[in-house]
Amino acid sequence: MAKIAIFYGSTSGVTEEIATALRDKLGEDLCDLYSMEEDFDEYSQLLEYDYLLLGCSTWGAGEVQNDWRDPLFEMELDKPDFSGKTIALFGPGDYVSHGMHFVGALGVMYDIFTKLGATVVGAVSTDDYTFEHSTAIRDGLFVGLPLDEINESEKTDERLNRWIEILRPHFPIEDRVLAGTSA
């Protein structure tokens, strides 16, 4: 069975917690977990996998987390071919303090990876979210999974489970029963 790589950048530990929760739900046997700060050397590591879950928080006015900046810049310059790669994006945001730029980093990553040929899946309805503006919306949907661990942490587990169901037809998880749920 093909493995899924989860790459995440985390400054305060929130994205790392989400990435670890995803790995735990899907199973350690199916997912390899990589910190962009500690485990990442070059973007060719991303190309070793056909299935990628990429986690990034939003900083400033919709910018990607620091650990993603250089790799994304290098990819924009070198234009590696991500054709045949299936990517899903996730990231924490804070709709109270950063409601004007809510999970904007997901939009940045979406634009870069789709230009490089990747198929980005896992779009999520905006209906269950409170925010003022987001550059991570395409065709009325978030391009990935937003999670607000500061203001709506009680919704995280349910949102993760719903998102995994959205990913199920696109990732090698078809027959998996999620850890922590009943069959």
C-alpha positions as CSV (number, residue, x, y, z in Angstrom):
1,M,0.0,0.0,0.0
2,A,1.2,3.5,-0.8
3,K,2.3,5.6,2.1
4,I,1.1,9.1,2.9
5,A,3.6,11.8,3.9
6,I,2.5,14.4,6.4
7,F,4.8,17.5,6.2
8,Y,4.1,20.3,8.6
9,G,5.7,23.6,9.7
10,S,5.0,24.5,13.3
11,T,6.2,27.5,15.3
12,S,4.1,27.3,18.4
13,G,3.3,23.5,18.3
14,V,-0.3,23.8,17.1
15,T,0.3,22.5,13.5
16,E,2.4,19.8,14.9
17,E,-0.4,18.7,17.2
18,I,-2.8,18.6,14.3
19,A,-0.4,16.7,12.1
20,T,0.2,14.1,14.9
21,A,-3.6,13.8,15.3
22,L,-4.0,13.1,11.6
23,R,-1.2,10.5,11.7
24,D,-2.7,8.9,14.8
25,K,-6.2,8.7,13.1
26,L,-4.9,7.3,9.9
27,G,-2.3,5.0,11.5
28,E,1.4,5.1,11.9
29,D,1.8,2.2,9.4
30,L,0.3,4.4,6.7
31,C,1.8,7.8,7.4
32,D,5.3,9.2,7.6
33,L,5.4,12.4,9.7
34,Y,8.0,15.1,8.9
35,S,8.7,18.4,10.6
36,M,9.7,21.0,8.1
37,E,12.2,22.4,10.7
38,E,13.7,19.1,11.9
39,D,13.3,16.5,9.1
40,F,13.2,18.5,5.9
41,D,16.3,19.0,3.7
42,E,15.0,19.7,0.2
43,Y,11.8,19.6,-1.8
44,S,12.8,16.4,-3.5
45,Q,11.6,14.7,-0.3
46,L,8.1,15.7,-1.1
47,L,8.4,14.2,-4.6
48,E,9.2,10.8,-3.1
49,Y,5.5,10.4,-2.2
50,D,2.4,10.3,-4.3
51,Y,0.1,11.3,-1.4
52,L,0.9,14.3,0.7
53,L,-0.9,16.1,3.6
54,L,0.7,19.5,4.1
55,G,0.2,21.5,7.2
56,C,0.9,25.2,7.5
57,S,-0.3,28.0,9.8
58,T,-0.8,31.5,8.7
59,W,1.3,34.4,9.9
60,G,1.1,38.2,9.4
61,A,-1.1,39.2,6.5
62,G,-1.7,35.8,5.1
63,E,1.9,34.5,4.9
64,V,3.1,30.9,5.3
65,Q,4.8,29.7,8.4
66,N,8.6,30.3,8.4
67,D,9.6,26.7,7.8
68,W,7.7,26.7,4.5
69,R,9.1,30.0,3.1
70,D,12.4,28.8,1.6
71,P,11.1,25.5,0.2
72,L,8.1,27.2,-1.5
73,F,10.4,29.9,-2.9
74,E,12.8,27.3,-4.3
75,M,9.9,25.4,-5.8
76,E,8.6,28.5,-7.5
77,L,12.1,29.1,-9.0
78,D,12.9,25.5,-10.0
79,K,9.4,24.4,-10.9
80,P,9.6,20.7,-10.0
81,D,6.9,18.5,-11.6
82,F,4.2,17.5,-9.1
83,S,2.0,15.9,-11.7
84,G,0.6,12.7,-10.4
85,K,0.9,13.9,-6.8
86,T,-2.3,14.2,-4.7
87,I,-2.0,16.9,-2.0
88,A,-4.4,17.9,0.8
89,L,-3.7,21.0,2.8
90,F,-4.5,21.8,6.5
91,G,-3.7,24.6,8.8
92,P,-4.6,26.4,12.0
93,G,-5.9,29.9,12.1
94,D,-7.4,32.4,14.6
95,Y,-10.6,33.9,13.3
96,V,-10.7,36.4,16.2
97,S,-7.3,37.9,16.0
98,H,-6.7,37.3,12.3
99,G,-10.1,37.2,10.8
100,M,-9.1,39.3,7.8
101,H,-6.4,36.7,6.8
102,F,-7.9,33.5,8.1
103,V,-5.8,30.5,7.0
104,G,-4.5,32.6,4.0
105,A,-1.3,30.4,3.9
106,L,-3.4,27.5,2.6
107,G,-4.3,29.7,-0.4
108,V,-0.6,30.5,-1.0
109,M,0.3,26.8,-0.9
110,Y,-2.7,25.8,-3.1
111,D,-1.6,28.3,-5.8
112,I,2.0,27.1,-5.8
113,F,1.3,23.4,-5.8
114,T,-1.4,23.6,-8.5
115,K,0.9,25.6,-10.7
116,L,3.5,22.8,-10.2
117,G,0.9,20.2,-11.5
118,A,-0.3,18.7,-8.3
119,T,-3.9,17.6,-7.7
120,V,-5.1,19.4,-4.6
121,V,-8.1,17.7,-2.9
122,G,-9.8,18.1,0.4
123,A,-11.8,21.3,-0.1
124,V,-14.1,22.2,2.8
125,S,-17.3,24.2,3.0
126,T,-17.0,27.6,4.7
127,D,-20.4,27.2,6.3
128,D,-19.2,26.0,9.7
129,Y,-16.6,28.8,10.1
130,T,-16.6,32.3,11.4
131,F,-14.2,34.7,9.8
132,E,-14.1,38.1,7.9
133,H,-12.0,37.2,4.9
134,S,-9.8,34.4,3.6
135,T,-7.6,34.1,0.5
136,A,-7.8,30.3,0.9
137,I,-11.3,30.2,-0.8
138,R,-11.7,28.9,-4.3
139,D,-15.2,28.4,-5.8
140,G,-16.8,29.1,-2.5
141,L,-14.8,26.4,-0.6
142,F,-11.7,26.5,1.6
143,V,-8.9,24.8,-0.4
144,G,-8.0,22.6,2.6
145,L,-9.0,22.1,6.2
146,P,-8.9,25.2,8.5
147,L,-8.8,24.5,12.2
148,D,-9.1,27.2,14.9
149,E,-7.4,25.7,18.0
150,I,-7.7,29.0,19.9
151,N,-11.4,29.7,19.5
152,E,-13.0,26.5,18.4
153,S,-10.8,23.6,19.6
154,E,-13.9,21.7,20.6
155,K,-14.7,21.3,16.9
156,T,-11.3,20.0,15.8
157,D,-11.8,16.2,16.2
158,E,-15.1,16.3,14.3
159,R,-13.6,18.5,11.6
160,L,-10.7,16.1,11.2
161,N,-13.0,13.1,10.9
162,R,-15.2,14.8,8.3
163,W,-12.1,15.9,6.4
164,I,-10.7,12.4,6.3
165,E,-14.0,11.2,4.8
166,I,-13.6,13.9,2.1
167,L,-10.1,12.6,1.4
168,R,-11.0,8.9,1.4
169,P,-11.7,8.6,-2.3
170,H,-8.4,10.3,-3.2
171,F,-6.0,8.8,-0.7
172,P,-5.1,5.1,0.1
173,I,-7.4,5.1,3.1
174,E,-10.5,3.6,1.6
175,D,-11.1,0.7,4.0
176,R,-9.5,2.2,7.1
177,V,-11.6,2.7,10.3
178,L,-10.2,5.8,11.9
179,A,-8.5,5.4,15.3
180,G,-10.9,6.6,18.0
181,T,-14.0,5.9,16.0
182,S,-16.3,2.9,15.8
183,A,-16.6,0.8,12.7
